[in-house]
């Protein structure tokens, strides 16, 4: 049963069958594009930020997040959003070549 709150009148209950739930799930999939790759972009962006800032350095992560955010905004404005990821990975590779533990990381 699915109940209404009754804010506009008497509370009511509606029977919710298995077919309704299946149809709602299929509708949600087609409307919202649910797929296994959801969240991959923010996950990769977070990985890049933490690696640039340095593992174990909160201040380095914050500074790296600000830096990556600014470069993403500038790149997205000037060249488009797809190039922003390429620039981020290039920055990550450059920093890891020069300083493998990140900008503010420390030796463990």
MARMAR-72933 format. One record per residue: residue in three letters; residue number from 1; x, y, z of N, C-alpha, C in turn. Coordinates in steps of 0.1 Angstrom, whole numbers. Example, Ala and Ser with C-alpha at 12.3 -4.5 7.8 and 13.67 -1.06 7.14 Angstrom:
+-----+-----+-------+-------+-------+-------+-------+-------+-------+-------+-------+
! res !   n !   n_x !   n_y !   n_z !  ca_x !  ca_y !  ca_z !   c_x !   c_y !   c_z !
+-----+-----+-------+-------+-------+-------+-------+-------+-------+-------+-------+
! ALA !   1 !   132 !   -57 !    78 !   123 !   -45 !    78 !   132 !   -33 !    78 !
! SER !   2 !   128 !   -22 !    71 !   137 !   -11 !    71 !   129 !     0 !    79 !
+-----+-----+-------+-------+-------+-------+-------+-------+-------+-------+-------+
//
This chain:
+-----+-----+-------+-------+-------+-------+-------+-------+-------+-------+-------+
! res !   n !   n_x !   n_y !   n_z !  ca_x !  ca_y !  ca_z !   c_x !   c_y !   c_z !
+-----+-----+-------+-------+-------+-------+-------+-------+-------+-------+-------+
! UNK !   1 !     8 !   -12 !     0 !     0 !     0 !     0 !     9 !    12 !     0 !
! UNK !   2 !     4 !    22 !    -7 !    11 !    35 !    -8 !     1 !    45 !    -2 !
! UNK !   3 !     5 !    52 !     8 !    -4 !    61 !    15 !    -1 !    76 !    12 !
! UNK !   4 !   -11 !    84 !    11 !   -10 !    98 !     9 !   -10 !   105 !    23 !
! UNK !   5 !    -5 !   117 !    24 !    -4 !   124 !    37 !   -17 !   129 !    42 !
! UNK !   6 !   -26 !   132 !    33 !   -39 !   138 !    36 !   -38 !   152 !    38 !
! UNK !   7 !   -29 !   159 !    32 !   -28 !   174 !    34 !   -39 !   181 !    27 !
! UNK !   8 !   -45 !   176 !    17 !   -56 !   182 !    10 !   -69 !   176 !    13 !
! UNK !   9 !   -70 !   166 !    22 !   -82 !   159 !    25 !   -79 !   147 !    33 !
! UNK !  10 !   -88 !   138 !    33 !   -86 !   125 !    40 !   -74 !   117 !    35 !
! UNK !  11 !   -66 !   112 !    44 !   -55 !   103 !    40 !   -61 !    91 !    32 !
! UNK !  12 !   -54 !    87 !    21 !   -59 !    76 !    13 !   -48 !    66 !    11 !
! UNK !  13 !   -51 !    54 !     8 !   -42 !    44 !     5 !   -44 !    39 !    -9 !
! UNK !  14 !   -34 !    36 !   -17 !   -35 !    31 !   -30 !   -27 !    18 !   -31 !
! UNK !  15 !   -33 !     8 !   -37 !   -26 !    -5 !   -38 !   -15 !    -4 !   -49 !
! UNK !  16 !    -3 !    -9 !   -45 !     8 !    -9 !   -54 !    12 !   -23 !   -57 !
! UNK !  17 !    10 !   -27 !   -69 !    12 !   -40 !   -74 !    27 !   -42 !   -79 !
! UNK !  18 !    31 !   -54 !   -81 !    44 !   -57 !   -86 !    46 !   -51 !  -100 !
! UNK !  19 !    36 !   -52 !  -108 !    37 !   -46 !  -121 !    39 !   -31 !  -121 !
! UNK !  20 !    33 !   -24 !  -112 !    35 !   -10 !  -110 !    50 !    -7 !  -107 !
! UNK !  21 !    55 !   -14 !   -97 !    69 !   -12 !   -93 !    79 !   -15 !  -104 !
! UNK !  22 !    76 !   -26 !  -112 !    84 !   -29 !  -124 !    84 !   -18 !  -134 !
! UNK !  23 !    72 !   -13 !  -137 !    71 !    -2 !  -147 !    77 !    10 !  -142 !
! UNK !  24 !    76 !    14 !  -129 !    83 !    26 !  -124 !    98 !    24 !  -125 !
! UNK !  25 !   103 !    12 !  -122 !   118 !    10 !  -123 !   122 !    12 !  -138 !
! UNK !  26 !   115 !     6 !  -147 !   119 !     8 !  -161 !   118 !    22 !  -166 !
! UNK !  27 !   107 !    29 !  -161 !   106 !    43 !  -164 !   118 !    51 !  -159 !
! UNK !  28 !   121 !    48 !  -146 !   133 !    56 !  -140 !   146 !    53 !  -148 !
! UNK !  29 !   147 !    41 !  -152 !   160 !    38 !  -160 !   160 !    46 !  -173 !
! UNK !  30 !   149 !    47 !  -180 !   149 !    54 !  -192 !   150 !    69 !  -190 !
! UNK !  31 !   144 !    74 !  -180 !   144 !    89 !  -177 !   158 !    93 !  -172 !
! UNK !  32 !   163 !    86 !  -163 !   175 !    91 !  -156 !   188 !    84 !  -161 !
! UNK !  33 !   187 !    75 !  -170 !   199 !    69 !  -176 !   208 !    62 !  -166 !
! UNK !  34 !   202 !    53 !  -158 !   210 !    45 !  -148 !   219 !    35 !  -155 !
! UNK !  35 !   232 !    36 !  -153 !   241 !    26 !  -159 !   253 !    24 !  -150 !
! UNK !  36 !   261 !    14 !  -153 !   272 !    11 !  -144 !   283 !    21 !  -143 !
! UNK !  37 !   283 !    30 !  -153 !   294 !    41 !  -153 !   290 !    53 !  -145 !
! UNK !  38 !   278 !    53 !  -139 !   274 !    65 !  -131 !   284 !    68 !  -120 !
! UNK !  39 !   288 !    80 !  -119 !   298 !    84 !  -108 !   312 !    82 !  -112 !
! UNK !  40 !   315 !    77 !  -124 !   329 !    75 !  -128 !   336 !    89 !  -129 !
! UNK !  41 !   330 !    99 !  -135 !   336 !   112 !  -137 !   340 !   118 !  -124 !
! UNK !  42 !   331 !   120 !  -114 !   335 !   126 !  -101 !   345 !   117 !   -94 !
! UNK !  43 !   345 !   104 !   -95 !   355 !    95 !   -89 !   369 !    98 !   -95 !
! UNK !  44 !   370 !    99 !  -108 !   383 !   101 !  -114 !   388 !   115 !  -111 !
! UNK !  45 !   379 !   125 !  -110 !   383 !   139 !  -107 !   388 !   139 !   -92 !
! UNK !  46 !   381 !   132 !   -83 !   386 !   131 !   -69 !   399 !   125 !   -68 !
! UNK !  47 !   401 !   114 !   -76 !   414 !   107 !   -76 !   425 !   116 !   -80 !
! UNK !  48 !   423 !   124 !   -91 !   433 !   133 !   -96 !   436 !   144 !   -85 !
! UNK !  49 !   426 !   149 !   -79 !   428 !   159 !   -69 !   436 !   154 !   -57 !
! UNK !  50 !   433 !   143 !   -52 !   440 !   137 !   -41 !   455 !   134 !   -44 !
! UNK !  51 !   457 !   129 !   -56 !   470 !   126 !   -60 !   479 !   138 !   -62 !
! UNK !  52 !   473 !   148 !   -68 !   480 !   161 !   -70 !   483 !   167 !   -57 !
! UNK !  53 !   474 !   168 !   -48 !   476 !   174 !   -35 !   485 !   166 !   -26 !
! UNK !  54 !   486 !   153 !   -27 !   495 !   145 !   -19 !   487 !   137 !    -9 !
! UNK !  55 !   489 !   124 !    -9 !   482 !   115 !     0 !   485 !   119 !    14 !
! UNK !  56 !   475 !   120 !    22 !   476 !   123 !    36 !   477 !   138 !    39 !
! UNK !  57 !   476 !   147 !    29 !   477 !   161 !    31 !   463 !   167 !    28 !
! UNK !  58 !   456 !   171 !    39 !   443 !   177 !    37 !   444 !   191 !    30 !
! UNK !  59 !   454 !   199 !    35 !   456 !   212 !    29 !   460 !   211 !    14 !
! UNK !  60 !   469 !   201 !    11 !   472 !   199 !    -3 !   461 !   195 !   -11 !
! UNK !  61 !   452 !   187 !    -6 !   440 !   183 !   -13 !   431 !   195 !   -16 !
! UNK !  62 !   429 !   204 !    -6 !   421 !   216 !    -8 !   427 !   225 !   -19 !
! UNK !  63 !   440 !   227 !   -18 !   447 !   236 !   -28 !   446 !   229 !   -42 !
! UNK !  64 !   448 !   216 !   -43 !   447 !   209 !   -56 !   432 !   210 !   -61 !
! UNK !  65 !   422 !   209 !   -52 !   408 !   210 !   -57 !   406 !   224 !   -62 !
! UNK !  66 !   411 !   234 !   -56 !   409 !   248 !   -61 !   416 !   250 !   -74 !
! UNK !  67 !   428 !   245 !   -75 !   436 !   246 !   -88 !   429 !   238 !   -99 !
! UNK !  68 !   425 !   226 !   -97 !   418 !   218 !  -107 !   404 !   225 !  -111 !
! UNK !  69 !   397 !   230 !  -101 !   385 !   237 !  -104 !   387 !   249 !  -113 !
! UNK !  70 !   397 !   257 !  -110 !   400 !   268 !  -118 !   404 !   264 !  -132 !
! UNK !  71 !   413 !   254 !  -133 !   417 !   250 !  -147 !   405 !   244 !  -154 !
! UNK !  72 !   396 !   236 !  -148 !   384 !   231 !  -154 !   375 !   242 !  -159 !
! UNK !  73 !   374 !   252 !  -151 !   365 !   263 !  -155 !   371 !   271 !  -167 !
! UNK !  74 !   384 !   273 !  -167 !   390 !   280 !  -178 !   390 !   272 !  -191 !
! UNK !  75 !   394 !   259 !  -189 !   394 !   250 !  -201 !   380 !   248 !  -207 !
! UNK !  76 !   370 !   246 !  -198 !   357 !   244 !  -203 !   351 !   257 !  -210 !
! UNK !  77 !   355 !   268 !  -205 !   350 !   281 !  -211 !   357 !   283 !  -225 !
! UNK !  78 !   370 !   280 !  -225 !   378 !   283 !  -237 !   377 !   272 !  -248 !
! UNK !  79 !   377 !   260 !  -244 !   378 !   249 !  -253 !   367 !   238 !  -253 !
! UNK !  80 !   359 !   238 !  -242 !   349 !   228 !  -241 !   352 !   218 !  -230 !
! UNK !  81 !   342 !   211 !  -225 !   343 !   203 !  -213 !   352 !   190 !  -215 !
! UNK !  82 !   352 !   185 !  -227 !   359 !   172 !  -229 !   374 !   174 !  -227 !
! UNK !  83 !   379 !   186 !  -231 !   393 !   188 !  -231 !   398 !   190 !  -216 !
! UNK !  84 !   389 !   194 !  -207 !   392 !   196 !  -193 !   398 !   183 !  -187 !
! UNK !  85 !   392 !   172 !  -190 !   397 !   159 !  -184 !   411 !   156 !  -189 !
! UNK !  86 !   414 !   159 !  -202 !   427 !   157 !  -208 !   437 !   166 !  -201 !
! UNK !  87 !   434 !   178 !  -199 !   443 !   188 !  -192 !   445 !   183 !  -178 !
! UNK !  88 !   435 !   178 !  -171 !   436 !   174 !  -157 !   446 !   162 !  -156 !
! UNK !  89 !   445 !   152 !  -166 !   454 !   141 !  -166 !   468 !   145 !  -169 !
! UNK !  90 !   469 !   155 !  -178 !   483 !   160 !  -182 !   489 !   166 !  -169 !
! UNK !  91 !   482 !   174 !  -162 !   487 !   180 !  -150 !   491 !   169 !  -140 !
! UNK !  92 !   482 !   159 !  -138 !   485 !   148 !  -129 !   498 !   141 !  -133 !
! UNK !  93 !   500 !   138 !  -146 !   512 !   131 !  -150 !   524 !   140 !  -148 !
! UNK !  94 !   523 !   153 !  -151 !   535 !   162 !  -150 !   539 !   162 !  -135 !
! UNK !  95 !   529 !   164 !  -126 !   532 !   165 !  -112 !   538 !   152 !  -106 !
! UNK !  96 !   532 !   141 !  -111 !   537 !   128 !  -106 !   551 !   125 !  -111 !
! UNK !  97 !   555 !   130 !  -123 !   568 !   128 !  -128 !   578 !   137 !  -120 !
! UNK !  98 !   574 !   149 !  -117 !   583 !   158 !  -110 !   584 !   155 !   -95 !
! UNK !  99 !   572 !   152 !   -90 !   571 !   150 !   -75 !   562 !   138 !   -73 !
! UNK ! 100 !   567 !   126 !   -72 !   558 !   114 !   -72 !   548 !   113 !   -60 !
! UNK ! 101 !   551 !   120 !   -49 !   542 !   119 !   -38 !   532 !   130 !   -38 !
! UNK ! 102 !   531 !   138 !   -48 !   522 !   149 !   -49 !   528 !   162 !   -44 !
! UNK ! 103 !   521 !   173 !   -45 !   527 !   186 !   -42 !   530 !   188 !   -27 !
! UNK ! 104 !   520 !   183 !   -19 !   522 !   185 !    -4 !   523 !   172 !     3 !
! UNK ! 105 !   525 !   161 !    -4 !   525 !   148 !     3 !   538 !   146 !    10 !
! UNK ! 106 !   539 !   138 !    20 !   551 !   135 !    28 !   554 !   121 !    27 !
! UNK ! 107 !   567 !   118 !    30 !   572 !   104 !    30 !   566 !    97 !    42 !
! UNK ! 108 !   562 !    84 !    40 !   556 !    76 !    51 !   567 !    68 !    57 !
+-----+-----+-------+-------+-------+-------+-------+-------+-------+-------+-------+
//
